[in-house]
């Protein structure tokens, strides 16, 4: 039998209670936003067939361009850039042929995109990615995937979705509690914590074939499971030696190396810096959950967040910024902070609680879970000022994680 059930329960704070709402001091973070200029794009030159798949391509293309942050669909004849072409269906396939030019006739793109009708959205994702990158030179998130936790029939499972959450498919069918998915740097594996064996252990699952490996199953709590940028190291929260502490181990079977020693505190939610040299994590060693940074080789941790009673769920983006969840005005908001300058700002409105931020690969957008009356949905957040967009409109979805 796994030892010390009390520690097991207490250590769940590393994943849940550290982000649980409480009546504490309000975070004092400045809200600043700037939408910037957008390129108007005219889609009226696209001739769309009557099939359902063709309509999916047209609708997904428009949604993506509007969500990019850099472009906006304009009224017919009003855009600085125009898209012309056809979307047709034939023999179970959908085909999108398009030409993209500006007002003086300069060509940006002349391409065709084909997919099985059931995967029509993928044709639109690729086309939208090509349009945005070629016209603006900016990256997108359209080709990325989202891992997320869904609750159906009273149990939680791990799911995989496209960037618009139009196609959501289950990766597990365990009928148990699971937590916090995270991608490996090559997008081959997703790590997550699960109670599959009755106790919280860390698993990795192969996205393509579903092969699952039990990566950490020491006595007590096993959580975290963040895979480093080198793909060979995992950051973990383990209580095998007492209270929950931060460890690193070489995959698959390395000996865990302990990085923190806080006998009267709880650690949780580790994530790696883009270069893999540091780890951000949550600790309540100061009395309230705050974000700290420590070298991957150990040493004295640095406290990053100073304002607010609860700052949890960090995600360190490739842009060098850390997104996190902060308690403000009695609700959880999403904030971003620069570890170098300590400058921080809230990016979400105060109409609901937002939790579990994850940076999109474009370095501009974040996915987060929005909670209203304990009902959760996944929203796309723009750090430059566009309004949040609902990606899921039904079901109960939490803990989004963008692929790299």
URQUIUR-V686333 format. One record per residue. N is the residue number from 0. PHI is phi as a letter, one per 30 degrees, with the letter a starting at -180 (* if undefined). BURIAL is # if it has 9 or more other ideal C-beta (glycine too) atoms within 8 Angstrom, else .. Layout:
BEGIN
n phi burial
N PHI BURIAL
N PHI BURIAL
END
This chain:
BEGIN
n phi burial
0 * .
1 d .
2 d .
3 i #
4 d .
5 d .
6 d #
7 e #
8 d .
9 d #
10 d #
11 d #
12 e #
13 d #
14 c #
15 c #
16 d .
17 d #
18 c #
19 d .
20 d .
21 a .
22 d .
23 b .
24 d .
25 d #
26 d #
27 c .
28 b #
29 d .
30 c .
31 b .
32 b .
33 a .
34 d .
35 i .
36 d .
37 b #
38 d #
39 d #
40 b #
41 c #
42 c #
43 d .
44 d #
45 c #
46 c .
47 c #
48 d #
49 d .
50 d #
51 d .
52 d #
53 d #
54 d #
55 d #
56 d #
57 d #
58 d #
59 d #
60 d #
61 d #
62 e #
63 d #
64 d #
65 d #
66 d #
67 d #
68 i #
69 c .
70 b #
71 b #
72 d #
73 c #
74 d .
75 e .
76 i .
77 c .
78 d #
79 d .
80 b #
81 b #
82 c #
83 b .
84 l #
85 b #
86 b #
87 b #
88 b #
89 a .
90 h .
91 i .
92 c #
93 c #
94 b #
95 c #
96 c #
97 b #
98 b #
99 b #
100 b #
101 c #
102 d .
103 c .
104 j .
105 d .
106 c .
107 c #
108 a #
109 b .
110 b .
111 b .
112 b #
113 b .
114 a #
115 e .
116 e #
117 d .
118 c #
119 e #
120 d #
121 d #
122 d #
123 d #
124 d #
125 d #
126 d #
127 d #
128 e #
129 d #
130 d #
131 d #
132 d #
133 d #
134 d #
135 c #
136 i .
137 c #
138 d .
139 b #
140 c #
141 d #
142 c .
143 d #
144 b #
145 c #
146 c #
147 a #
148 c #
149 c #
150 c #
151 b .
152 i .
153 i .
154 b #
155 c .
156 b #
157 c #
158 b #
159 b #
160 b #
161 d #
162 d #
163 c #
164 h #
165 d #
166 c .
167 c #
168 b .
169 d #
170 c #
171 b #
172 b .
173 c #
174 h .
175 b #
176 d .
177 b #
178 b #
179 h #
180 d #
181 b #
182 c #
183 d #
184 d #
185 c .
186 i #
187 d .
188 b #
189 b #
190 c #
191 a #
192 c #
193 b #
194 c #
195 e #
196 c .
197 i .
198 b #
199 d #
200 b #
201 c #
202 b #
203 b #
204 b #
205 d #
206 d #
207 d .
208 c .
209 i .
210 d .
211 c #
212 b .
213 d #
214 d #
215 a #
216 b #
217 d .
218 e .
219 j #
220 c #
221 b #
222 a #
223 i #
224 i #
225 d #
226 d #
227 d #
228 e .
229 d .
230 i #
231 c .
232 b #
233 b #
234 c #
235 b #
236 c #
237 b #
238 c #
239 d .
240 c .
241 k .
242 d #
243 d #
244 b #
245 d #
246 b #
247 b #
248 b #
249 d .
250 d #
251 c .
252 b .
253 d .
254 d .
255 d #
256 c .
257 d #
258 c #
259 b #
260 b .
261 b #
262 d .
263 c .
264 b #
265 b #
266 c #
267 a #
268 h #
269 d #
270 b #
271 c #
272 d #
273 e #
274 c .
275 i #
276 d .
277 b #
278 b #
279 c #
280 a #
281 c #
282 b #
283 c #
284 d .
285 d .
286 j .
287 b .
288 d #
289 b #
290 c #
291 b #
292 b #
293 b #
294 d .
295 d #
296 c .
297 j .
298 j .
299 d .
300 d #
301 c .
302 d #
303 c #
304 c #
305 c .
306 c .
307 j #
308 d #
309 b #
310 b #
311 b #
312 h #
313 d #
314 b #
315 c #
316 d #
317 d .
318 d .
319 i #
320 c #
321 c #
322 c #
323 a #
324 c #
325 b #
326 d #
327 b #
328 i .
329 i .
330 b #
331 d #
332 c #
333 c #
334 b #
335 b #
336 b #
337 c #
338 d #
339 d .
340 c .
341 i #
342 d .
343 b #
344 a #
345 d #
346 c #
347 c #
348 d .
349 c .
350 d .
351 a .
352 d #
353 b #
354 b #
355 h #
356 d #
357 b #
358 d #
359 d #
360 d #
361 d #
362 i #
363 c #
364 c #
365 b #
366 c #
367 a #
368 c #
369 c #
370 c #
371 b .
372 h .
373 i .
374 c .
375 c #
376 b #
377 c #
378 b #
379 c #
380 c #
381 c #
382 d #
383 c #
384 j .
385 d .
386 d .
387 e #
388 b .
389 d #
390 c #
391 c #
392 b .
393 b .
394 i .
395 b #
396 b #
397 b #
398 h #
399 d #
400 b #
401 d #
402 d #
403 d #
END
